[in-house]
Amino acid sequence: MIRPFAPRARILGSVVAAIVVLIGTRLSAHADHARSPYAHEPPDTLFFTPAGTDSAETDSTRLIWVDEEAVETGEQEDELPLDRWSRPRIPYGDHILRDQGLRIGYRGGMNNVAFLFDYNRVDLFRGGFNFQFDDHDDNSSMPRFGATVEYAFGRTEWLYGLQLEQPLLDDRRLTAGVTMLRRTDHNILQQTSDWENSLALLFARQDYRDYFEREGYGGYLRSRALGFTTVSLHARQDRFRSLPLDTGTDSWFNQDIALRDNPEIDEGEGHTVALRFQRQSRNPVRTRAGLTHWVEIEKAGGNLGGDFSYTRAFADLRGVLRLSPASEFAVRAIAGSTLDGTLPRQRGFALGGVDGLRAHNTATMKGNQALLLQAEYDLALWSLRRRNFRGGLHALVFVDAGKAWSNAGNGWDVGDQRLAVDGGFGIAGADDGFRVYFAQNLQDPRPDLNVSLRLQRAF
């Protein structure tokens, strides 16, 4: 079927997305000078700081725990204006009450308004805005509210998201929330941000994600009573739809390269309940050491109804250890397993590409079981830090090992699997900015060199 609006959408998508990504960095330095005075996410942890001058450990460093759940920004070090515009640092969730995507906007008082942009091979240009209302006071009983409205020009569809969260106990130790959304979603392990993926498609004709549409609603209870993690219980009902590749997607370069097809999913309605444990770092640019985690057990079908029946467990554990003032060691472990039932394709695991197994092509491994282990050593050769600028030169060495596979009996038989192993080196221009990776398949006797350009950390 020919869409009469599609040619104009492709032209508009390419032009507008290009303009946005080119001017975004210039606007970002000035758009968020009024920051919220309090943060509500789980605290960052495990900072290495110099020992005090009156301590016997003056010539060394010591490990301390830092709780920053309500720290005034005046006490924080080296905050950069709107440095979160390009850092969608919470890779999981619906991104309605969180900073996400390519956003240029203003935060002041209790309100946060931002424009959202994305360019991909199913929506073409997708643009809209996000509004958030937050009292920024842990002792307040005021609700938090977020709304997102976007328009996908390529498929001429409106997308939306609404989230309302009400504190039930002081200090937001227990909150209840509801969500309703229709969005272009992608695989849980494809965590390249909107803005970085948009640039890759415009300049290199690479789209690192596979898409589908998710429309539904749900509710949740969230508790921060444990301190070291946030526990939440979710119930959702979602309708999943496949999205076709738009064969007219434009890129500035490599136009003779065919885009990857956007794979079909198992369409239908899912009724799920999920138990989550999460601790995510708010600001990894400033976090030089710490531990984060996202663990989820999801159940669908049975007495819940719906078109799918399965139980899926997933865990993403990350840690950063600062070895010295100029070096750090980052590790990540991902494990996913289908415990029973039949996992629909959109809830499966996909490995390969710039997010993991960096010498393999995007999503070359898929299945209902997965394991990924990553380690990266970062050595700062020199650094340049100004009030509104952070730069320098870093040397990187990394290794990735993992595999996604299917087991008909839902057994996590990782001992019977031959894991793929990739390794290589890279250079970076800042702690969490421009970087180039050179990766090889370490199991190939004559491996090709895979070069990838990133604008943020791989994990």
N, C-alpha and C positions, 0 to 999 in steps of 0.2 A: 504494500500500500504506500502510495506516495503522499507525503505530508506537504501541503502547500507552504507551510510556514518554515519548513526545515532549512531551505537554502539561506534564508535570512538569518535563521538561528545560528547556523554554522559560521557565517561571516561575523555576526554580532558576538558569538561566543569566543571566537579566536581573537578578535580585536579587543573586546572588553577585558578578557582574561589577561591578555598581554599587558594592557595598560595598567591593570590592577597590580599584577605581580611586579611590574617595573617601578611603580611609584610607591608601593606598599612600604618598602624599607625607609623611604624618605619621610613618609607620614608617620611611621611607627615611633620615631624618636620624639614626637611631640604630642601624640594623641592621648596619652594616658598619664599626664603629669599629676593628676589628682587620683591617688591610689586609695583603696579602701584601708582604713586604719586597723582592721583586724582580719585575721585569717581563720577559717573554720575547718580546714582539712586536717586529717590526722597529722601529728607532729613529725618533723624530720628527726632523724636519730643519728647516733654514732658519728659525731664530729671529732676530728683531730684538731686540737688547738695548742698553741705554744704554752708551755708551763709558765707559771708566774715567776716574776723576778725574785720573789722571796722563797721560791721552792727549790728543793734539792735537785729537781728535774730540769733545771734551767736549760741545759744543753740538749734536751730531748723534747718529744711531744708526748702528750697524754691523751687518752681516750675518755671522752665525756658524753653523757646523754643530754640531749637538748629537747625540751618540750616547747614548741612554738605555736600552740593552738590559739593563743590570743596575745601575740607579741606585737606591740606597736611598731609600725614600719620604721619609725625613727631610730629604733634600736637595731635594725637589721643592717647588714653591711652591703655596700656596693649595689644597691638596687638600680637597675637601668630602666629608663622610661619605656613602658609598654614592651618590656622584653618578653612578656608572655604572648604577644600577638603572633609570634612565629613559633611558639612552643606549645602545641597541644599535648601537654604532658600527661594527661590521663588517657591512655589509649583504649580504655574500656568504658562502656556506658552509653547513654543516649545523648550526652553533650548538650543538654538544654540549660542546666544550671551550672555549667562549667565553661571555662575558656576553651575554645576549640576552633579548628578550621583556620582559613585565611581571613582574619578579622581586622578591620580598621575602625576604631570607634573611640568612645569617651566613657570613662568611669568617674563618677563624681557623686558624693553623698551615698544615698541608698540605691541609685539607679545606674545601670550599665547598659548602654546602647551600642551595638556594634554591627557593622555590615559584614556579611559572609559571602565568600566567593569560592567557586570550584569549577574546574574544567576537566571533564573526563569523557570517556568514549561511549557512554550511554546517555548522559544528560546533555552533552556538549557544555555550554556555559550554564552554570546554576548560580543564581545570586539571590540574596535576601538580607534579612536583618535578624538580630537576636536582641531581645530585651530581658533584663534581669532586675528584679527588685529584691534587695537584701538589706536587712537592718544592720548587719555587721556587728552585732552585739550578742555574744553567747547567752547573756542573761535575759534577752528580750524574748517575749512570747509571740512576736510578730512572725507571720509566715514568710517563707521565701517563695518567689514566683518567677518563672522563666517562660518565655514564648519565642518561638522561632518560626519565621515565615520565609519560604524560598520558592523560586520559580525555576523549573528546569526547562530551558528554552528549546533544547533538542527534542524532547518528547512532549512539550507543551503541557506540563502538569504542574499544579501547585502542590507543594510539600509543606508540612507544618509540624510543630512540636509544642506541647504544653506541659508544664510541670508545676505542681503546687506542693510545698512541703511545710508541715506545721509542727513546731516543737511541742512535745508532750511533757517533758521534764526540763528542769533548769539545766543551763549549760549545754543544751541540745544533746543531753545524754540519750534521749529517746525521741525520735521524730517519726512522723507518718507522712507518706506522700502518695500522690497519684500522678500518672503520666498518660498522655494521649499523643500519638504521633503518626505521621506518614513520612517516611524518609527513604533516601537511597542509601542502602546499607552495604557492607562488604564483609569478607571473611574476618574472623576474630584475630587471626595471626598476620593479617596484612595491615600493618600499623603505620605506613607512610602517611604523613599529614596531607590535608587537602592542598595546602599551598605548595608543598614540595612535589606532590604528585602532579599538580597542574603545570609546574615549570618543566617537569620531565616530559610531559606529553607535548607541550608547546615547542620545546627546543630539541628534544631527543626522540620524540615519537615513542615514548615508553609510558605505559600505564601499569602501575605496579599492583593494582587491585582488581578483584572480580566483584561484580555488583549484582544486587537484587533489591527489590522493593519490599519494605516491611511496613505494615499498617496495623495499628492496634492500640490497646490501652492496658493499663495495669496499676497495681498499687504495691506499696512496700512499707515495712517497718525497719528502721535503722537505729542501732544502738552503738554509742561510743563508750559505754560503761567500762569495758575491759581495758581501755587505755592504749594497749599496744596494737590493737586492731579495731576496725569498724565492722560490726556484724550486721547483716541485713537479710531480711526474708522478703522475697519478691513473688508476686503472682501476676501472670500476664496472659493475654490472648492476642495473638498476632496472625495476620494474613500475609503469606509470602508469595511474591510473584516474580517470575523471570523477567529480565530486561534484555532486549536485543542490542547487539553492537550497532552503533550508528556508523555506517560505512563511509559517511562523508566527513568524519572527524578530521579537522585540519591540524597540521603542525608546520612550524617554520622550516624545519630541516628534516632530512631523512624521509622525505615524502614518498619515496619509492618503497619503503618498508611497510609491509602489511601489518596492521594492528592485530594483536591477539584477539581471538573471538571471546566474547563474554559468555561463559558457560551457563547452561540452563541449571535450574535448581529443582528441587522437589516442591512443586507448588501445593499450597493447602493452608489449613489453619492449625496453628499450634497453641495448645493450652499448657502452660508450664508453671511450675513453682521452682524457685531456686534459693539456695542458701549460699551467701557470700561472706568471705572474710577479706578485707582489703585494707591496705595501707599504702598510699601513693604519695610520693614526694611532690610538694607544690612547686619547688624551684630547683631542679637539678643543676642549673647553671651555678647556683650558689652552694648547692649541696656537694661537698667534696667527699663525703663518706656517708653511708647509710644503708639501711635495708628496707626494701619495699616488697609487697606481695599482693597478689590477686588470686584468690582461690574460690572456685565456684562448683557447686554440685547442682545440676539441673535435671528435673524430672518432668516428662511429658507423657500424656496419654493416661491409660488406665481409667480410674474413676474421674479424672479431669476431663476426659473426652478429647475431641480434636482429631486431626488426621494423622498425627504422628505419635509414636510410643517409644520412648527411650529413656535411659538415664546416662547422663554425661558428666564426667568429672574433668576439671581443668585447673591447672595451677601455673602461675607465672611468678617466679621468685627472682629478685634482683638484688645485687649488693655492690657497693663501691667502697673500696678500701684505699685510703690515702697512704701511700708508702712513705712519701716525703713531701716537702712543700712543692716539689716540681713533678711528682709522679703519682699515679694512681692506677689501681687495678680493678676493673669492672667485670662482674660475672653475672650470668643469667642462666636459669634453668627453667624449661617449659616441659610440662608433661600433660598429655590429654588422653583420655580413655573413654570408650563407650562401655558402660558396665552391663547394660542389657538393652534389648530392643534393637530397632533399626534406625540409625542416625540419618536424618535427611542431609542432603549434600550441603545446604547452606549452613548447617551446624557442624560440619566436619572440619578437619584440620588440613591446612595447606602450607607447605614449606618450600623454600627456594626463593631467591631474589635478595633484594637489598636489606630486608628485615632479618633474614637468617639464612644460612648456607649461601654466602655471598658470591661463590663461584658458580652457582647453579642459576638457571633461568627461573623467572617468577612462576610459582605454583607448579613446579615439575613433580612434586610429591604430594599426593592427597590420600586421605584415608580416615578411618574412624579411631585410629590410635596415633600418637605422636610423641616424640621426644626430641628436644633441642637443648644443647649445651653450648654456651658462648662465653668466651673470655677475651678481654681486650686490655692491653697495657698502654698507657698514655704517658709520655714523657714530654714535659714542656721544655723546649730548647731556649726560648726566650718569650717574653710577654710584654705587651703594651696595654696599660690600663689607664683610661681617662674617665671623667665623670659620666660621659654618655657613650663611651666606646670601650670595647674589650677585644683585644686581638693578640697576635703573636704567632708562634710556629710550634707545633706539636708533632712528635713522631709517634706513630701507632703501630702496634703489632697485635694480631688477633688470630683466633682459631674458632671455627664453628664445627660442631659435630651433631648430627641428628638425622631423623628420618620420620616420614609420615607413611603409614601403611594401614591396610585393612585386615581385620581378623573376623572371619565369619562367625566365630563363637564368642566374640567380644572379649577375648583374652588379651591382656597387655603383655604379649610375649616378646618383650624387648630383647631378651637374651638370645632369641633366635634370629634377630635382625642384624644385618651388616650396615652400620651407620655410615652415612656419607661424612667425609671430613674435608673441610675447606680451611685454608689459612692464607695469610698474606700480611701486608704492611700498608701503611697509609700515612698521609700528612694532613694536618688540620691547622686552620688559621685562628681558632679560638677554642675556648673550653667546650662550647656546645654549638659551634657554627660550621662554616664551610670546611669540608674535608673531602679527600679523594682516597678511595680504597683500591688496592691492587690485590685481587684474590685469585687463587688457583685451587683446583681440585687436587688435594694431596694424594688421592688414590689413583690418579691417572698418570701413567708413566710419561706421557707427553701432553701435559695440560696446557690449555689455552689460558691466557692472562685476561681476567675479567676486570675491567676498570669501571668503577661507579663513582659518581659525584653525589655527595650528600650535603645537605644544608643543616643537618642536625645529627646527633648521635644515633647510632643504629639501635641502641637500647640504653 
